[in-house]
Amino acid sequence: MVKVAQVVCTYPPYRGGMGRVAHEYTERLRQRDYDVHVFTPRYQRVTDDPKYVHRIPSPLHVGNAGVVPSLLRRLSGFDIVHLHYPFFGGAEPTIVGKALRSNQKLVITYHHDPVVQGIRNAIYEAHRRLLFPWLVSRADTILVSSREYAESSDLRNVARALDRVEVMPFGIDLGRFHPGKEPGLRARMAWRDDVPVFLFVGGLDQAHHFKGLPVMLEALAGLGPYPWRCVVVGDGALRATFEANAKESAFDERIAFVGNVSDEELSRYYRMADIHCFPSTERAEAFGIVALEAAASGIPCIASDLPGVRGVVLNGETGLLVPPGDPQELRKAMLLLLEQVDLRMRLGEAARRRAEAEFAWDPLMSRLEHVYRCL
């Protein structure tokens, strides 16, 4: 049995794209008889982890970056180590282990370029110049969600890195996320069935500052004469600030902050919604799993025109793309889909068809297995 270690900076129950991908890989590979273990920093106590999820003490962590030196020892004995990058503090001992164990294969999923602010940006710039080329050069294979993003990312500055890149999009559970209606959920919120609902799904913490909710709230403020409602799914330290900003408008009664919800409830919110908004502002948004969830649910997505994201949302085909950080252009797109119901329906139906054709998990996992076998 092949032993695989998934190394990632966050993992469920924390809400974040990297952790969700690592979780899907872990559970689906184990169903295919791989012996998969997860190694992630211990930021909080989790009592219901399966025995193959290892939360490692981190003597120093800032945000989602955690120093875990014991990884060097813990990864011994694995045939394949699958590192999800960026992971400051975890990538370094992983690569040292690779150097010491020449027969151990290393796969890196390059999720996105790090986007950090303040003093941490200076630290990252030093990392990018001094350590990043060393890390990347030791990977046997580098997986990326799209070739477009890889060619515009920091990978392009590392000699021959793009020669080892393979495109591996992330998948979606087409059974859990599917088209339909949720009149019961609308009734619970005392919202009429004929009023269009916008949906935002994302973390409301500093690590996800680039998700663009303030841009969306500003865009909504200009849609006053039109009937609409908005649901914000997600939680974090910035939630109170966002709610206060919404209350400053005259439309706060139309906006519902529901916090984190269960997986079952999340799929219901997508089915209740008519339009998904994905207004991320920075390159840290390199794919868009929430846009895939919307597509599988049969609703169109208005997304920021960013590398990687525009491979998930096809402008004019499965959704609409707008310039990042531009509330006026976002408002125009929202208004277009409010007014043109036929267009809204056509985009949503096309999004579902594309999700079925290109983002089903089973064929993607078979591709990942092929990558592992060819190492």
CORRA-V907628 format. One record per pair of residues at least 24 apart in sequence whose C-alpha atoms are under 8 Angstrom apart, sorted by the first residue. I is the first residue (numbers start at 1). GAP is how many residues later the second one is. Records with the same first field share a line. If there is no record, write none. Layout:
I: GAP / GAP
This chain:
1: 32 / 33 / 34
2: 32 / 33 / 77 / 78
3: 31 / 32 / 33 / 34 / 74 / 75 / 76 / 77
4: 30 / 31 / 32 / 33 / 74 / 75 / 76 / 77 / 78
5: 31 / 32 / 33 / 34 / 70 / 73 / 75 / 76 / 77
6: 30 / 31 / 32 / 33 / 75 / 76 / 77 / 78
7: 31 / 32 / 33 / 74 / 75 / 76 / 77 / 83
8: 30 / 31 / 32 / 75 / 76 / 77 / 79 / 82
9: 31 / 32 / 55 / 56 / 57 / 75 / 77 / 78 / 81
10: 30 / 31 / 54
11: 29
15: 188
16: 187
17: 272
18: 66 / 93
21: 149
22: 62
25: 340
28: 337
29: 336
39: 32
41: 25 / 26 / 27
63: 143 / 144
64: 143
65: 24 / 25
66: 24
68: 25
69: 24
72: 24 / 25
73: 24
78: 26
79: 24 / 25 / 26
80: 24 / 25 / 26 / 27 / 292
81: 24 / 25 / 26
82: 24 / 25 / 26 / 27
83: 24 / 25 / 26
84: 24 / 25 / 26 / 27
85: 24 / 25 / 26 / 27
86: 24 / 25 / 26 / 27 / 28
91: 44
92: 43
95: 40 / 43
98: 40
99: 39
105: 34 / 35 / 270
106: 32 / 33 / 34 / 35
107: 32 / 33 / 34 / 35 / 36
108: 31 / 33 / 34 / 35
109: 33 / 34 / 35
110: 32 / 33 / 34 / 35
111: 33 / 34 / 175
112: 41 / 171 / 172 / 173 / 174
113: 40 / 41 / 170 / 171
114: 170
115: 167 / 168 / 169
133: 25
136: 25
137: 24
140: 24 / 235
141: 24 / 25 / 234
142: 24
143: 24 / 25
144: 24 / 25
145: 24 / 25 / 141 / 142 / 163
146: 141 / 162 / 165
148: 159 / 160
149: 137 / 158 / 159
152: 155
168: 196 / 199 / 200
169: 190 / 195
170: 119 / 189 / 191 / 194
171: 118 / 121 / 188 / 189 / 190 / 193
172: 117 / 120 / 121 / 124 / 183 / 187 / 188 / 189
173: 187 / 188
174: 122 / 181 / 182 / 186
176: 88 / 91
177: 90 / 93 / 116 / 117 / 119 / 120
178: 89 / 93 / 118 / 119 / 120
179: 92 / 117 / 118 / 119 / 120 / 173
180: 91 / 92 / 117
181: 90 / 91
182: 86 / 87 / 89 / 90
183: 89
185: 83 / 84 / 87
186: 86
195: 32 / 33 / 34
196: 31 / 32 / 33 / 77 / 78 / 79 / 142
197: 31 / 32 / 33 / 34 / 75 / 76 / 77 / 78
198: 30 / 31 / 32 / 33 / 75 / 76 / 77 / 78 / 79
199: 31 / 32 / 33 / 34 / 70 / 71 / 74 / 75 / 76 / 77 / 78
200: 30 / 31 / 32 / 33 / 76 / 77 / 78
201: 31 / 32 / 33 / 77 / 89
202: 31 / 32 / 33 / 88
203: 31 / 32 / 33
204: 30 / 31 / 32 / 33 / 34 / 35
205: 30 / 31 / 32 / 33 / 34
206: 30 / 31 / 32
210: 70 / 71 / 72 / 74 / 75
211: 67 / 68 / 69 / 70 / 74
212: 66 / 67 / 68 / 69 / 113
213: 29 / 66 / 67
214: 28
215: 64 / 110 / 111 / 112
216: 61 / 63 / 111 / 114
217: 29
218: 109
219: 108 / 109 / 111 / 112
220: 111
221: 28 / 29 / 30
222: 109
223: 108 / 112
224: 27
228: 26
229: 25 / 26
230: 24 / 25 / 26
231: 24 / 25 / 26 / 27
232: 24 / 25 / 26 / 27
233: 24 / 25 / 26 / 27 / 28
234: 24 / 25 / 26 / 27
235: 24 / 25
267: 26 / 30
270: 24 / 27 / 29
271: 26 / 27 / 28
273: 26
274: 25 / 26 / 70
275: 24 / 25 / 26 / 27 / 62 / 69
276: 24 / 25 / 26
277: 24 / 25 / 26
278: 24 / 25 / 26
279: 24 / 25 / 45 / 46 / 51
280: 24 / 44 / 45
281: 43 / 44
282: 24 / 42
283: 24
285: 24
287: 24 / 25
288: 24
292: 63
295: 53 / 56 / 57 / 59 / 60
296: 55 / 56 / 59 / 60
297: 55
298: 50 / 51 / 52 / 53 / 54
299: 45 / 46 / 48 / 49 / 50 / 52 / 53
300: 44 / 45 / 47 / 48 / 51
302: 28 / 31 / 32
316: 31
317: 30 / 33 / 34
318: 29 / 30 / 31 / 32 / 33
319: 28 / 29 / 32
